[in-house]
Amino acid sequence: MTSGQFRPLPQILMELPPTQQEKLYNDIVAVLGNLNWTDAAQLVSLVMGNATLQQQVTAALLNYITNELRAEVRYKD
């Protein structure tokens, strides 16, 4: 998808076609399970306050990026 050029992950995600966005959404929702939240801010707060959820959401995202998009993720410190 990136044609060998570096692009920030948020940019790649924003440019996904609707079908791929929905697939990623479904993967993340599966991780979140039955969390009760009313808006995005509350959801972010719930996830950021729980290390296990953070790890599970990150793993689902990385799994999607590497398996579905065949992209390489590089970390920058």
PDB file of N, CA, C and O in Angstrom:
ATOM      1  N   MET A   1       0.808  -1.186   0.000  1.00  0.00           N
ATOM      2  CA  MET A   1       0.000   0.000   0.000  1.00  0.00           C
ATOM      3  C   MET A   1       0.856   1.258   0.000  1.00  0.00           C
ATOM      4  O   MET A   1       0.444   2.277  -0.553  1.00  0.00           O
ATOM      5  N   THR A   2       2.031   1.211   0.602  1.00  0.00           N
ATOM      6  CA  THR A   2       2.866   2.404   0.683  1.00  0.00           C
ATOM      7  C   THR A   2       3.890   2.477  -0.440  1.00  0.00           C
ATOM      8  O   THR A   2       4.626   3.460  -0.531  1.00  0.00           O
ATOM      9  N   SER A   3       3.955   1.476  -1.285  1.00  0.00           N
ATOM     10  CA  SER A   3       4.876   1.462  -2.429  1.00  0.00           C
ATOM     11  C   SER A   3       6.323   1.695  -2.021  1.00  0.00           C
ATOM     12  O   SER A   3       7.070   2.371  -2.729  1.00  0.00           O
ATOM     13  N   GLY A   4       6.719   1.142  -0.889  1.00  0.00           N
ATOM     14  CA  GLY A   4       8.104   1.254  -0.451  1.00  0.00           C
ATOM     15  C   GLY A   4       8.457   2.584   0.163  1.00  0.00           C
ATOM     16  O   GLY A   4       9.610   2.796   0.537  1.00  0.00           O
ATOM     17  N   GLN A   5       7.511   3.481   0.280  1.00  0.00           N
ATOM     18  CA  GLN A   5       7.776   4.782   0.873  1.00  0.00           C
ATOM     19  C   GLN A   5       7.187   4.815   2.275  1.00  0.00           C
ATOM     20  O   GLN A   5       6.144   4.222   2.549  1.00  0.00           O
ATOM     21  N   PHE A   6       7.896   5.538   3.169  1.00  0.00           N
ATOM     22  CA  PHE A   6       7.387   5.685   4.519  1.00  0.00           C
ATOM     23  C   PHE A   6       6.172   6.599   4.518  1.00  0.00           C
ATOM     24  O   PHE A   6       6.163   7.661   3.895  1.00  0.00           O
ATOM     25  N   ARG A   7       5.148   6.154   5.235  1.00  0.00           N
ATOM     26  CA  ARG A   7       3.983   7.004   5.489  1.00  0.00           C
ATOM     27  C   ARG A   7       3.551   6.739   6.921  1.00  0.00           C
ATOM     28  O   ARG A   7       3.569   5.592   7.368  1.00  0.00           O
ATOM     29  N   PRO A   8       3.170   7.762   7.637  1.00  0.00           N
ATOM     30  CA  PRO A   8       2.710   7.559   9.016  1.00  0.00           C
ATOM     31  C   PRO A   8       1.472   6.667   9.049  1.00  0.00           C
ATOM     32  O   PRO A   8       0.610   6.744   8.173  1.00  0.00           O
ATOM     33  N   LEU A   9       1.401   5.831  10.063  1.00  0.00           N
ATOM     34  CA  LEU A   9       0.288   4.903  10.189  1.00  0.00           C
ATOM     35  C   LEU A   9      -1.071   5.613  10.205  1.00  0.00           C
ATOM     36  O   LEU A   9      -1.994   5.136   9.545  1.00  0.00           O
ATOM     37  N   PRO A  10      -1.240   6.718  10.919  1.00  0.00           N
ATOM     38  CA  PRO A  10      -2.548   7.394  10.873  1.00  0.00           C
ATOM     39  C   PRO A  10      -2.954   7.802   9.458  1.00  0.00           C
ATOM     40  O   PRO A  10      -4.132   7.737   9.105  1.00  0.00           O
ATOM     41  N   GLN A  11      -1.999   8.214   8.663  1.00  0.00           N
ATOM     42  CA  GLN A  11      -2.300   8.596   7.276  1.00  0.00           C
ATOM     43  C   GLN A  11      -2.786   7.382   6.488  1.00  0.00           C
ATOM     44  O   GLN A  11      -3.761   7.470   5.741  1.00  0.00           O
ATOM     45  N   ILE A  12      -2.118   6.276   6.653  1.00  0.00           N
ATOM     46  CA  ILE A  12      -2.509   5.047   5.950  1.00  0.00           C
ATOM     47  C   ILE A  12      -3.921   4.647   6.349  1.00  0.00           C
ATOM     48  O   ILE A  12      -4.739   4.296   5.498  1.00  0.00           O
ATOM     49  N   LEU A  13      -4.205   4.700   7.645  1.00  0.00           N
ATOM     50  CA  LEU A  13      -5.528   4.305   8.124  1.00  0.00           C
ATOM     51  C   LEU A  13      -6.624   5.216   7.582  1.00  0.00           C
ATOM     52  O   LEU A  13      -7.708   4.747   7.233  1.00  0.00           O
ATOM     53  N   MET A  14      -6.349   6.502   7.512  1.00  0.00           N
ATOM     54  CA  MET A  14      -7.349   7.452   7.018  1.00  0.00           C
ATOM     55  C   MET A  14      -7.624   7.258   5.527  1.00  0.00           C
ATOM     56  O   MET A  14      -8.705   7.600   5.048  1.00  0.00           O
ATOM     57  N   GLU A  15      -6.665   6.718   4.799  1.00  0.00           N
ATOM     58  CA  GLU A  15      -6.813   6.536   3.358  1.00  0.00           C
ATOM     59  C   GLU A  15      -7.363   5.161   2.972  1.00  0.00           C
ATOM     60  O   GLU A  15      -7.522   4.869   1.787  1.00  0.00           O
ATOM     61  N   LEU A  16      -7.653   4.319   3.961  1.00  0.00           N
ATOM     62  CA  LEU A  16      -8.201   3.000   3.657  1.00  0.00           C
ATOM     63  C   LEU A  16      -9.572   3.140   3.009  1.00  0.00           C
ATOM     64  O   LEU A  16     -10.348   4.022   3.375  1.00  0.00           O
ATOM     65  N   PRO A  17      -9.871   2.270   2.044  1.00  0.00           N
ATOM     66  CA  PRO A  17     -11.230   2.261   1.487  1.00  0.00           C
ATOM     67  C   PRO A  17     -12.234   1.834   2.557  1.00  0.00           C
ATOM     68  O   PRO A  17     -11.859   1.179   3.530  1.00  0.00           O
ATOM     69  N   PRO A  18     -13.487   2.195   2.389  1.00  0.00           N
ATOM     70  CA  PRO A  18     -14.503   1.880   3.404  1.00  0.00           C
ATOM     71  C   PRO A  18     -14.564   0.405   3.804  1.00  0.00           C
ATOM     72  O   PRO A  18     -14.773   0.104   4.979  1.00  0.00           O
ATOM     73  N   THR A  19     -14.391  -0.503   2.876  1.00  0.00           N
ATOM     74  CA  THR A  19     -14.466  -1.926   3.222  1.00  0.00           C
ATOM     75  C   THR A  19     -13.329  -2.326   4.163  1.00  0.00           C
ATOM     76  O   THR A  19     -13.533  -3.112   5.088  1.00  0.00           O
ATOM     77  N   GLN A  20     -12.134  -1.783   3.926  1.00  0.00           N
ATOM     78  CA  GLN A  20     -11.012  -2.095   4.805  1.00  0.00           C
ATOM     79  C   GLN A  20     -11.152  -1.393   6.150  1.00  0.00           C
ATOM     80  O   GLN A  20     -10.765  -1.948   7.179  1.00  0.00           O
ATOM     81  N   GLN A  21     -11.700  -0.182   6.156  1.00  0.00           N
ATOM     82  CA  GLN A  21     -11.964   0.502   7.417  1.00  0.00           C
ATOM     83  C   GLN A  21     -12.940  -0.305   8.267  1.00  0.00           C
ATOM     84  O   GLN A  21     -12.771  -0.425   9.480  1.00  0.00           O
ATOM     85  N   GLU A  22     -13.958  -0.855   7.618  1.00  0.00           N
ATOM     86  CA  GLU A  22     -14.942  -1.652   8.348  1.00  0.00           C
ATOM     87  C   GLU A  22     -14.320  -2.926   8.902  1.00  0.00           C
ATOM     88  O   GLU A  22     -14.636  -3.327  10.022  1.00  0.00           O
ATOM     89  N   LYS A  23     -13.443  -3.566   8.140  1.00  0.00           N
ATOM     90  CA  LYS A  23     -12.762  -4.777   8.615  1.00  0.00           C
ATOM     91  C   LYS A  23     -11.919  -4.459   9.839  1.00  0.00           C
ATOM     92  O   LYS A  23     -11.964  -5.188  10.830  1.00  0.00           O
ATOM     93  N   LEU A  24     -11.149  -3.375   9.781  1.00  0.00           N
ATOM     94  CA  LEU A  24     -10.333  -2.973  10.928  1.00  0.00           C
ATOM     95  C   LEU A  24     -11.225  -2.642  12.112  1.00  0.00           C
ATOM     96  O   LEU A  24     -10.937  -3.055  13.235  1.00  0.00           O
ATOM     97  N   TYR A  25     -12.295  -1.909  11.881  1.00  0.00           N
ATOM     98  CA  TYR A  25     -13.248  -1.565  12.936  1.00  0.00           C
ATOM     99  C   TYR A  25     -13.766  -2.834  13.620  1.00  0.00           C
ATOM    100  O   TYR A  25     -13.791  -2.919  14.848  1.00  0.00           O
ATOM    101  N   ASN A  26     -14.173  -3.804  12.825  1.00  0.00           N
ATOM    102  CA  ASN A  26     -14.699  -5.057  13.383  1.00  0.00           C
ATOM    103  C   ASN A  26     -13.646  -5.793  14.199  1.00  0.00           C
ATOM    104  O   ASN A  26     -13.962  -6.376  15.236  1.00  0.00           O
ATOM    105  N   ASP A  27     -12.394  -5.772  13.738  1.00  0.00           N
ATOM    106  CA  ASP A  27     -11.311  -6.420  14.485  1.00  0.00           C
ATOM    107  C   ASP A  27     -11.107  -5.750  15.846  1.00  0.00           C
ATOM    108  O   ASP A  27     -10.913  -6.428  16.855  1.00  0.00           O
ATOM    109  N   ILE A  28     -11.152  -4.424  15.866  1.00  0.00           N
ATOM    110  CA  ILE A  28     -10.943  -3.692  17.119  1.00  0.00           C
ATOM    111  C   ILE A  28     -12.143  -3.864  18.048  1.00  0.00           C
ATOM    112  O   ILE A  28     -11.970  -4.044  19.254  1.00  0.00           O
ATOM    113  N   VAL A  29     -13.348  -3.810  17.503  1.00  0.00           N
ATOM    114  CA  VAL A  29     -14.557  -3.990  18.323  1.00  0.00           C
ATOM    115  C   VAL A  29     -14.553  -5.376  18.969  1.00  0.00           C
ATOM    116  O   VAL A  29     -14.996  -5.531  20.108  1.00  0.00           O
ATOM    117  N   ALA A  30     -14.061  -6.370  18.259  1.00  0.00           N
ATOM    118  CA  ALA A  30     -13.981  -7.722  18.818  1.00  0.00           C
ATOM    119  C   ALA A  30     -13.083  -7.743  20.052  1.00  0.00           C
ATOM    120  O   ALA A  30     -13.350  -8.483  21.000  1.00  0.00           O
ATOM    121  N   VAL A  31     -12.033  -6.945  20.046  1.00  0.00           N
ATOM    122  CA  VAL A  31     -11.125  -6.864  21.190  1.00  0.00           C
ATOM    123  C   VAL A  31     -11.792  -6.135  22.355  1.00  0.00           C
ATOM    124  O   VAL A  31     -11.630  -6.524  23.512  1.00  0.00           O
ATOM    125  N   LEU A  32     -12.538  -5.085  22.045  1.00  0.00           N
ATOM    126  CA  LEU A  32     -13.134  -4.270  23.099  1.00  0.00           C
ATOM    127  C   LEU A  32     -14.277  -4.970  23.812  1.00  0.00           C
ATOM    128  O   LEU A  32     -14.659  -4.587  24.917  1.00  0.00           O
ATOM    129  N   GLY A  33     -14.818  -5.995  23.176  1.00  0.00           N
ATOM    130  CA  GLY A  33     -15.856  -6.783  23.824  1.00  0.00           C
ATOM    131  C   GLY A  33     -17.071  -5.979  24.206  1.00  0.00           C
ATOM    132  O   GLY A  33     -17.634  -5.254  23.385  1.00  0.00           O
ATOM    133  N   ASN A  34     -17.473  -6.106  25.447  1.00  0.00           N
ATOM    134  CA  ASN A  34     -18.710  -5.488  25.910  1.00  0.00           C
ATOM    135  C   ASN A  34     -18.468  -4.227  26.740  1.00  0.00           C
ATOM    136  O   ASN A  34     -19.223  -3.948  27.671  1.00  0.00           O
ATOM    137  N   LEU A  35     -17.442  -3.478  26.420  1.00  0.00           N
ATOM    138  CA  LEU A  35     -17.222  -2.223  27.137  1.00  0.00           C
ATOM    139  C   LEU A  35     -18.410  -1.292  26.920  1.00  0.00           C
ATOM    140  O   LEU A  35     -18.938  -1.182  25.814  1.00  0.00           O
ATOM    141  N   ASN A  36     -18.809  -0.640  27.976  1.00  0.00           N
ATOM    142  CA  ASN A  36     -19.892   0.339  27.869  1.00  0.00           C
ATOM    143  C   ASN A  36     -19.276   1.732  27.789  1.00  0.00           C
ATOM    144  O   ASN A  36     -18.611   2.185  28.721  1.00  0.00           O
ATOM    145  N   TRP A  37     -19.506   2.404  26.662  1.00  0.00           N
ATOM    146  CA  TRP A  37     -18.980   3.752  26.485  1.00  0.00           C
ATOM    147  C   TRP A  37     -19.985   4.560  25.682  1.00  0.00           C
ATOM    148  O   TRP A  37     -20.775   4.015  24.911  1.00  0.00           O
ATOM    149  N   THR A  38     -19.938   5.884  25.882  1.00  0.00           N
ATOM    150  CA  THR A  38     -20.924   6.744  25.241  1.00  0.00           C
ATOM    151  C   THR A  38     -20.338   7.613  24.139  1.00  0.00           C
ATOM    152  O   THR A  38     -21.061   8.052  23.245  1.00  0.00           O
ATOM    153  N   ASP A  39     -19.033   7.867  24.193  1.00  0.00           N
ATOM    154  CA  ASP A  39     -18.406   8.676  23.148  1.00  0.00           C
ATOM    155  C   ASP A  39     -16.939   8.279  23.020  1.00  0.00           C
ATOM    156  O   ASP A  39     -16.415   7.512  23.827  1.00  0.00           O
ATOM    157  N   ALA A  40     -16.298   8.810  22.003  1.00  0.00           N
ATOM    158  CA  ALA A  40     -14.908   8.442  21.721  1.00  0.00           C
ATOM    159  C   ALA A  40     -13.981   8.795  22.877  1.00  0.00           C
ATOM    160  O   ALA A  40     -13.065   8.036  23.196  1.00  0.00           O
ATOM    161  N   ALA A  41     -14.216   9.945  23.505  1.00  0.00           N
ATOM    162  CA  ALA A  41     -13.356  10.355  24.619  1.00  0.00           C
ATOM    163  C   ALA A  41     -13.425   9.348  25.764  1.00  0.00           C
ATOM    164  O   ALA A  41     -12.402   9.014  26.361  1.00  0.00           O
ATOM    165  N   GLN A  42     -14.606   8.872  26.065  1.00  0.00           N
ATOM    166  CA  GLN A  42     -14.754   7.889  27.133  1.00  0.00           C
ATOM    167  C   GLN A  42     -14.095   6.566  26.742  1.00  0.00           C
ATOM    168  O   GLN A  42     -13.458   5.920  27.575  1.00  0.00           O
ATOM    169  N   LEU A  43     -14.243   6.165  25.492  1.00  0.00           N
ATOM    170  CA  LEU A  43     -13.612   4.926  25.025  1.00  0.00           C
ATOM    171  C   LEU A  43     -12.095   5.020  25.130  1.00  0.00           C
ATOM    172  O   LEU A  43     -11.445   4.093  25.613  1.00  0.00           O
ATOM    173  N   VAL A  44     -11.536   6.128  24.682  1.00  0.00           N
ATOM    174  CA  VAL A  44     -10.081   6.321  24.781  1.00  0.00           C
ATOM    175  C   VAL A  44      -9.643   6.268  26.236  1.00  0.00           C
ATOM    176  O   VAL A  44      -8.630   5.645  26.554  1.00  0.00           O
ATOM    177  N   SER A  45     -10.380   6.902  27.107  1.00  0.00           N
ATOM    178  CA  SER A  45     -10.053   6.895  28.532  1.00  0.00           C
ATOM    179  C   SER A  45     -10.084   5.478  29.101  1.00  0.00           C
ATOM    180  O   SER A  45      -9.193   5.097  29.860  1.00  0.00           O
ATOM    181  N   LEU A  46     -11.093   4.704  28.743  1.00  0.00           N
ATOM    182  CA  LEU A  46     -11.192   3.326  29.220  1.00  0.00           C
ATOM    183  C   LEU A  46     -10.015   2.480  28.747  1.00  0.00           C
ATOM    184  O   LEU A  46      -9.432   1.720  29.520  1.00  0.00           O
ATOM    185  N   VAL A  47      -9.676   2.620  27.475  1.00  0.00           N
ATOM    186  CA  VAL A  47      -8.575   1.820  26.921  1.00  0.00           C
ATOM    187  C   VAL A  47      -7.236   2.273  27.503  1.00  0.00           C
ATOM    188  O   VAL A  47      -6.412   1.440  27.883  1.00  0.00           O
ATOM    189  N   MET A  48      -7.016   3.578  27.573  1.00  0.00           N
ATOM    190  CA  MET A  48      -5.737   4.078  28.079  1.00  0.00           C
ATOM    191  C   MET A  48      -5.545   3.781  29.567  1.00  0.00           C
ATOM    192  O   MET A  48      -4.416   3.749  30.057  1.00  0.00           O
ATOM    193  N   GLY A  49      -6.633   3.568  30.271  1.00  0.00           N
ATOM    194  CA  GLY A  49      -6.545   3.246  31.689  1.00  0.00           C
ATOM    195  C   GLY A  49      -6.393   1.765  31.978  1.00  0.00           C
ATOM    196  O   GLY A  49      -6.368   1.360  33.140  1.00  0.00           O
ATOM    197  N   ASN A  50      -6.292   0.961  30.947  1.00  0.00           N
ATOM    198  CA  ASN A  50      -6.216  -0.488  31.120  1.00  0.00           C
ATOM    199  C   ASN A  50      -5.096  -1.031  30.236  1.00  0.00           C
ATOM    200  O   ASN A  50      -5.237  -1.088  29.015  1.00  0.00           O
ATOM    201  N   ALA A  51      -3.991  -1.427  30.850  1.00  0.00           N
ATOM    202  CA  ALA A  51      -2.817  -1.886  30.102  1.00  0.00           C
ATOM    203  C   ALA A  51      -3.130  -3.100  29.231  1.00  0.00           C
ATOM    204  O   ALA A  51      -2.608  -3.215  28.122  1.00  0.00           O
ATOM    205  N   THR A  52      -3.969  -3.996  29.718  1.00  0.00           N
ATOM    206  CA  THR A  52      -4.308  -5.187  28.945  1.00  0.00           C
ATOM    207  C   THR A  52      -5.071  -4.800  27.681  1.00  0.00           C
ATOM    208  O   THR A  52      -4.778  -5.305  26.597  1.00  0.00           O
ATOM    209  N   LEU A  53      -6.050  -3.904  27.820  1.00  0.00           N
ATOM    210  CA  LEU A  53      -6.787  -3.451  26.642  1.00  0.00           C
ATOM    211  C   LEU A  53      -5.871  -2.737  25.665  1.00  0.00           C
ATOM    212  O   LEU A  53      -5.996  -2.917  24.453  1.00  0.00           O
ATOM    213  N   GLN A  54      -4.952  -1.928  26.178  1.00  0.00           N
ATOM    214  CA  GLN A  54      -3.997  -1.239  25.302  1.00  0.00           C
ATOM    215  C   GLN A  54      -3.227  -2.250  24.465  1.00  0.00           C
ATOM    216  O   GLN A  54      -3.084  -2.089  23.253  1.00  0.00           O
ATOM    217  N   GLN A  55      -2.735  -3.288  25.120  1.00  0.00           N
ATOM    218  CA  GLN A  55      -1.960  -4.314  24.422  1.00  0.00           C
ATOM    219  C   GLN A  55      -2.817  -5.052  23.402  1.00  0.00           C
ATOM    220  O   GLN A  55      -2.349  -5.349  22.302  1.00  0.00           O
ATOM    221  N   GLN A  56      -4.053  -5.349  23.749  1.00  0.00           N
ATOM    222  CA  GLN A  56      -4.927  -6.087  22.839  1.00  0.00           C
ATOM    223  C   GLN A  56      -5.313  -5.249  21.622  1.00  0.00           C
ATOM    224  O   GLN A  56      -5.350  -5.763  20.504  1.00  0.00           O
ATOM    225  N   VAL A  57      -5.599  -3.969  21.830  1.00  0.00           N
ATOM    226  CA  VAL A  57      -5.944  -3.094  20.709  1.00  0.00           C
ATOM    227  C   VAL A  57      -4.725  -2.908  19.808  1.00  0.00           C
ATOM    228  O   VAL A  57      -4.842  -2.948  18.583  1.00  0.00           O
ATOM    229  N   THR A  58      -3.555  -2.705  20.417  1.00  0.00           N
ATOM    230  CA  THR A  58      -2.326  -2.554  19.639  1.00  0.00           C
ATOM    231  C   THR A  58      -2.043  -3.813  18.837  1.00  0.00           C
ATOM    232  O   THR A  58      -1.679  -3.732  17.664  1.00  0.00           O
ATOM    233  N   ALA A  59      -2.204  -4.968  19.452  1.00  0.00           N
ATOM    234  CA  ALA A  59      -1.964  -6.237  18.756  1.00  0.00           C
ATOM    235  C   ALA A  59      -2.934  -6.408  17.589  1.00  0.00           C
ATOM    236  O   ALA A  59      -2.531  -6.847  16.512  1.00  0.00           O
ATOM    237  N   ALA A  60      -4.206  -6.067  17.791  1.00  0.00           N
ATOM    238  CA  ALA A  60      -5.188  -6.180  16.705  1.00  0.00           C
ATOM    239  C   ALA A  60      -4.834  -5.241  15.558  1.00  0.00           C
ATOM    240  O   ALA A  60      -4.947  -5.614  14.390  1.00  0.00           O
ATOM    241  N   LEU A  61      -4.412  -4.037  15.884  1.00  0.00           N
ATOM    242  CA  LEU A  61      -4.029  -3.069  14.863  1.00  0.00           C
ATOM    243  C   LEU A  61      -2.795  -3.544  14.095  1.00  0.00           C
ATOM    244  O   LEU A  61      -2.777  -3.506  12.865  1.00  0.00           O
ATOM    245  N   LEU A  62      -1.782  -3.984  14.807  1.00  0.00           N
ATOM    246  CA  LEU A  62      -0.564  -4.466  14.145  1.00  0.00           C
ATOM    247  C   LEU A  62      -0.847  -5.711  13.310  1.00  0.00           C
ATOM    248  O   LEU A  62      -0.294  -5.870  12.221  1.00  0.00           O
ATOM    249  N   ASN A  63      -1.703  -6.592  13.816  1.00  0.00           N
ATOM    250  CA  ASN A  63      -2.077  -7.783  13.066  1.00  0.00           C
ATOM    251  C   ASN A  63      -2.761  -7.393  11.754  1.00  0.00           C
ATOM    252  O   ASN A  63      -2.470  -7.970  10.706  1.00  0.00           O
ATOM    253  N   TYR A  64      -3.657  -6.428  11.807  1.00  0.00           N
ATOM    254  CA  TYR A  64      -4.348  -5.977  10.611  1.00  0.00           C
ATOM    255  C   TYR A  64      -3.358  -5.368   9.614  1.00  0.00           C
ATOM    256  O   TYR A  64      -3.401  -5.678   8.423  1.00  0.00           O
ATOM    257  N   ILE A  65      -2.486  -4.518  10.095  1.00  0.00           N
ATOM    258  CA  ILE A  65      -1.523  -3.834   9.224  1.00  0.00           C
ATOM    259  C   ILE A  65      -0.600  -4.835   8.539  1.00  0.00           C
ATOM    260  O   ILE A  65      -0.353  -4.734   7.337  1.00  0.00           O
ATOM    261  N   THR A  66      -0.096  -5.792   9.292  1.00  0.00           N
ATOM    262  CA  THR A  66       0.860  -6.735   8.706  1.00  0.00           C
ATOM    263  C   THR A  66       0.185  -7.805   7.857  1.00  0.00           C
ATOM    264  O   THR A  66       0.720  -8.183   6.814  1.00  0.00           O
ATOM    265  N   ASN A  67      -0.976  -8.300   8.279  1.00  0.00           N
ATOM    266  CA  ASN A  67      -1.619  -9.392   7.549  1.00  0.00           C
ATOM    267  C   ASN A  67      -2.529  -8.929   6.419  1.00  0.00           C
ATOM    268  O   ASN A  67      -2.522  -9.521   5.340  1.00  0.00           O
ATOM    269  N   GLU A  68      -3.299  -7.898   6.647  1.00  0.00           N
ATOM    270  CA  GLU A  68      -4.250  -7.431   5.630  1.00  0.00           C
ATOM    271  C   GLU A  68      -3.603  -6.480   4.623  1.00  0.00           C
ATOM    272  O   GLU A  68      -3.853  -6.573   3.421  1.00  0.00           O
ATOM    273  N   LEU A  69      -2.777  -5.573   5.121  1.00  0.00           N
ATOM    274  CA  LEU A  69      -2.166  -4.570   4.235  1.00  0.00           C
ATOM    275  C   LEU A  69      -0.776  -4.970   3.764  1.00  0.00           C
ATOM    276  O   LEU A  69      -0.211  -4.347   2.866  1.00  0.00           O
ATOM    277  N   ARG A  70      -0.230  -6.019   4.380  1.00  0.00           N
ATOM    278  CA  ARG A  70       1.119  -6.479   4.042  1.00  0.00           C
ATOM    279  C   ARG A  70       2.140  -5.334   4.181  1.00  0.00           C
ATOM    280  O   ARG A  70       3.043  -5.177   3.359  1.00  0.00           O
ATOM    281  N   ALA A  71       1.965  -4.557   5.229  1.00  0.00           N
ATOM    282  CA  ALA A  71       2.867  -3.424   5.468  1.00  0.00           C
ATOM    283  C   ALA A  71       3.805  -3.761   6.612  1.00  0.00           C
ATOM    284  O   ALA A  71       3.491  -4.587   7.469  1.00  0.00           O
ATOM    285  N   GLU A  72       4.936  -3.127   6.614  1.00  0.00           N
ATOM    286  CA  GLU A  72       5.917  -3.275   7.666  1.00  0.00           C
ATOM    287  C   GLU A  72       5.784  -2.096   8.614  1.00  0.00           C
ATOM    288  O   GLU A  72       5.749  -0.942   8.186  1.00  0.00           O
ATOM    289  N   VAL A  73       5.709  -2.395   9.907  1.00  0.00           N
ATOM    290  CA  VAL A  73       5.602  -1.336  10.901  1.00  0.00           C
ATOM    291  C   VAL A  73       6.967  -1.158  11.541  1.00  0.00           C
ATOM    292  O   VAL A  73       7.581  -2.115  12.011  1.00  0.00           O
ATOM    293  N   ARG A  74       7.429   0.084  11.550  1.00  0.00           N
ATOM    294  CA  ARG A  74       8.701   0.410  12.193  1.00  0.00           C
ATOM    295  C   ARG A  74       8.428   1.382  13.322  1.00  0.00           C
ATOM    296  O   ARG A  74       7.647   2.323  13.184  1.00  0.00           O
ATOM    297  N   TYR A  75       9.082   1.137  14.429  1.00  0.00           N
ATOM    298  CA  TYR A  75       8.906   1.978  15.604  1.00  0.00           C
ATOM    299  C   TYR A  75       9.996   3.027  15.643  1.00  0.00           C
ATOM    300  O   TYR A  75      11.147   2.759  15.299  1.00  0.00           O
ATOM    301  N   LYS A  76       9.628   4.216  16.062  1.00  0.00           N
ATOM    302  CA  LYS A  76      10.598   5.285  16.219  1.00  0.00           C
ATOM    303  C   LYS A  76      10.556   5.746  17.670  1.00  0.00           C
ATOM    304  O   LYS A  76       9.494   6.062  18.207  1.00  0.00           O
ATOM    305  N   ASP A  77      11.722   5.778  18.290  1.00  0.00           N
ATOM    306  CA  ASP A  77      11.793   6.230  19.697  1.00  0.00           C
ATOM    307  C   ASP A  77      11.861   7.732  19.770  1.00  0.00           C
ATOM    308  O   ASP A  77      11.926   8.295  20.863  1.00  0.00           O
TER     309      ASP A  77
END
